Amino acid sequence: VQLQASGGGLVQGGGSLRLSCAASGTIFSINHMAWYRQAPGKQRELVAIITSGGATNYVDSVKGRFTISRDTAKKMVYLQMNSLKPEDTAVYYCNSEQIIPPYAKSWGQGTLVTVSS
């Protein structure tokens, strides 16, 4: 599976960004899709996940501000980020995990989000 993330950039606190991730080389519907982020000096953390069936879950710090969605026909996953805070500054990575053997996991190249105060 190849994942191509885009949409990062510099935004003022309180602003919005939408990240996109294009998937190829897979049957998209058999993958859970997720966004992770890694801030400088910190471990990578799961931000949001959307299952193959469309169920979503979020880390507490972004609930009510971020929305993950997927377009199966276009093989795309999105992360709409609103009310951004400086602590959201990180490199954001798109991730996929197949729900059938061999349960392959794949990562995109990351896109940098910088939120100024």
C-alpha positions in Angstrom: 0.0 0.0 0.0 1.3 3.4 -0.9 0.0 6.4 1.1 0.6 10.1 0.0 -0.3 12.7 2.6 -0.8 16.4 1.9 -2.3 19.5 3.3 0.0 20.5 6.0 1.2 24.1 6.5 1.5 27.0 8.8 -1.7 28.3 10.4 -2.6 30.7 13.2 -4.1 29.4 16.4 -7.8 29.0 16.1 -7.5 28.3 12.4 -8.3 25.2 10.3 -6.5 22.8 8.0 -7.6 19.8 6.1 -5.1 16.9 5.6 -5.6 14.5 2.8 -4.2 11.0 2.2 -4.3 9.2 -1.1 -4.0 5.4 -1.0 -3.0 3.2 -3.8 -2.0 -0.4 -4.3 -4.8 -1.8 -2.1 -8.4 -2.6 -1.9 -9.2 0.4 0.1 -12.3 -1.0 1.8 -10.4 -3.6 3.6 -8.3 -1.1 5.5 -8.7 0.7 8.7 -7.3 4.2 8.2 -5.8 6.5 10.8 -3.8 9.7 11.4 -0.9 9.8 13.8 1.2 12.7 14.7 4.7 13.2 16.2 5.7 16.4 17.8 9.4 17.3 18.3 10.8 15.3 21.2 7.7 13.2 21.6 6.5 9.8 20.7 4.2 9.2 17.8 0.6 9.2 18.9 -2.7 8.1 17.4 -4.9 11.1 16.6 -7.9 9.6 14.9 -9.0 6.3 13.3 -11.8 5.4 11.0 -12.5 1.7 10.5 -13.3 -0.1 7.3 -17.0 0.2 8.4 -16.8 3.9 9.1 -16.6 3.9 12.9 -14.4 6.7 14.2 -12.4 7.3 17.4 -10.2 10.2 18.5 -7.6 11.0 21.1 -9.2 13.0 23.8 -7.1 16.1 23.0 -8.7 16.6 19.6 -12.3 15.4 20.3 -14.8 18.0 19.1 -12.1 19.8 16.9 -10.9 17.2 14.4 -13.0 15.0 12.1 -11.7 12.0 10.2 -13.5 10.8 7.1 -12.9 8.5 4.2 -14.0 8.4 0.5 -13.8 4.8 -0.5 -14.5 5.4 -4.2 -11.6 7.9 -4.3 -9.4 5.9 -1.9 -8.9 9.0 0.2 -8.9 9.7 3.9 -9.2 13.2 5.3 -8.5 14.9 8.6 -10.4 18.1 9.1 -8.7 20.1 11.9 -10.5 23.1 13.4 -9.8 25.4 16.3 -6.1 24.5 16.0 -3.8 25.0 19.0 0.0 25.4 19.1 0.1 22.0 20.8 -1.3 20.5 17.6 2.0 21.3 15.9 3.5 18.0 14.7 4.3 16.0 11.7 1.1 14.1 10.8 1.2 10.7 9.3 -1.4 8.7 7.4 -1.6 5.0 8.3 -3.4 2.0 7.0 -4.0 -1.4 8.4 -5.6 -4.3 6.5 -8.3 -6.1 8.3 -7.5 -9.4 6.7 -4.3 -11.4 6.7 -1.5 -10.5 6.5 -2.8 -7.4 8.4 -0.2 -5.3 6.6 0.4 -1.8 8.0 1.6 1.1 5.9 2.7 4.7 6.5 2.7 7.8 4.5 5.6 10.2 4.4 4.2 12.7 6.8 3.0 16.3 6.4 4.1 19.1 8.8 1.4 21.1 10.6 2.6 24.2 12.4 0.2 26.2 14.6 1.4 29.6 15.7 0.2 31.3 18.9 
